[in-house]
Amino acid sequence: MRPLRLRSQWGKAETVKIANTCETGMTNQESIRLFETDTLAGEFHHVDHVRLAFAYLTEYAPLEALERFSIALKGYAAARGKAQRYHDR
């Protein structure tokens, strides 16, 4: 993964690692399948959330992508005892 220097909303510089399909070897379809079956390895951070949202939008029509991602994200959060962290607003 390549490091990327970002400035947070509070002005603090942070280094994060961005994984893309070339670096992970996974296609968008594979990432979605692993997420929907709750077999995606590792932790799930904001950058992963954004990448998966992009993957859904490249694979499905916008409304279907929204529905599928929302269902999978609710399940992911609930499976970790953090259902309250998911919200539509």
ABEGO torsion letter per residue (X at the ends): XBBBBBBBAAGBBBBBBBBBAAAAGBBAAAAAAAAAAGABBEBBBAAAAAAAAAAAAAABBAAAAAAAAAAAAAAAAAAAGAAAABBAX
